Amino acid sequence: QFEPKERYAGINITATGGNIITLGDGNIVNSDFAELHSQLDELKIAIAESPQLTDTDKLELSADIETMKDQLAKPMPNIGVMAQLWRALARIATVSGVAEAYERVASLIAPFLS
C-alpha cells in the first residue's frame, strides 16, 4: 500500500528563520509566497480542465508549475529557475479558460522577474 513520504523529511523547517506554513496537501511554502502558491494551484487546475491542451501539454505545464511551487518553500526562491519556468508557461497566456488564471499568477510573479 502506498503511503506518501514527508516532502522534506529530516529537515527542521521551523528552524529556517522564515515563516513557513504547511498547506492541506502537505506542501511547504514560505508564508510570503502563499498567495502565489495558491494561484499556481488554480492555474494548474485550469490547465488540467482545458480541452484545448493535449495531455502531454498538461503534464509538461503541470510539472513546471510544481517545480515553481517547490521554489516557494525557500526563503529566497531561485529567480533564474522561476523566470525560466514562467517563460515556458507563456504559451498558455491566450488559451481560453486558462488565460485568466495565467494573468492572476503573472501579477504575483512580476516581482520575481524584475
C-alpha positions in Angstrom: 0.0 0.0 0.0 1.3 3.4 -1.0 2.0 5.9 1.8 3.3 9.3 0.8 6.6 10.3 2.4 7.1 13.6 4.1 8.3 16.0 1.5 11.2 17.4 3.5 11.9 14.6 5.9 14.8 15.1 8.3 14.7 18.9 7.9 13.5 21.1 10.7 11.7 23.7 8.6 10.7 25.7 11.6 14.4 26.5 12.2 14.9 28.2 8.9 14.2 31.6 10.3 11.3 32.3 7.9 7.6 32.0 8.2 6.9 28.5 6.8 3.4 27.0 6.5 2.2 23.6 5.6 -0.8 23.5 3.3 -3.6 21.0 3.3 -1.9 19.0 0.6 1.3 18.7 2.6 3.2 21.2 0.5 5.5 23.5 2.4 5.6 27.2 1.4 7.1 30.4 2.7 4.2 32.4 4.1 5.4 35.4 2.0 4.5 33.4 -1.1 1.2 31.8 0.0 -0.9 33.7 -2.4 1.3 33.0 -5.4 1.3 29.3 -4.4 -2.5 29.3 -4.2 -2.8 31.0 -7.7 -0.3 28.5 -9.2 -2.6 25.7 -7.9 -5.6 27.5 -9.6 -3.6 27.7 -12.8 -2.7 24.1 -12.7 -6.4 23.2 -12.3 -7.3 25.4 -15.3 -4.7 23.7 -17.4 -5.9 20.2 -16.4 -9.5 21.2 -17.4 -8.6 22.8 -20.7 -9.9 20.9 -23.7 -7.5 23.0 -25.9 -4.4 21.4 -24.4 -3.2 17.9 -25.1 -2.4 15.5 -22.2 1.3 15.9 -23.0 1.0 19.7 -22.7 -1.0 19.4 -19.5 1.7 17.1 -18.0 4.6 19.3 -19.0 2.9 22.5 -17.8 1.8 20.9 -14.5 5.3 19.7 -13.8 6.7 23.2 -14.4 4.1 24.6 -12.0 5.0 22.0 -9.4 8.7 23.0 -9.7 7.8 26.6 -9.2 5.8 25.8 -6.1 8.8 23.9 -4.8 10.9 27.0 -5.1 8.3 28.8 -2.9 9.4 26.8 0.1 12.7 28.6 0.1 13.2 32.0 1.8 14.7 33.2 -1.4 13.4 31.3 -4.5 15.9 30.9 -7.3 15.0 33.7 -9.7 16.6 32.1 -12.7 14.6 28.9 -12.2 11.3 30.9 -11.7 12.0 33.0 -14.8 12.8 30.1 -17.0 9.7 28.2 -15.9 7.5 31.2 -16.3 8.8 31.7 -19.9 7.8 28.1 -20.6 4.3 28.8 -19.3 3.9 31.9 -21.5 2.4 29.7 -24.3 -0.8 29.4 -22.4 -1.4 33.1 -21.9 -4.0 33.2 -24.6 -5.6 29.7 -24.1 -9.3 30.1 -23.5 -10.3 29.2 -19.9 -6.6 29.4 -18.8 -5.7 33.0 -19.6 -7.5 34.5 -16.6 -5.6 32.2 -14.2 -2.4 32.9 -16.0 -2.9 36.6 -15.6 -3.5 36.3 -11.9 -0.2 34.4 -11.5 1.5 37.0 -13.8 0.6 39.8 -11.4 2.0 37.9 -8.4 5.2 36.6 -10.1 6.2 40.0 -11.6 8.3 40.9 -8.5 10.4 37.8 -9.1 11.1 38.7 -12.7 12.1 42.4 -12.2 
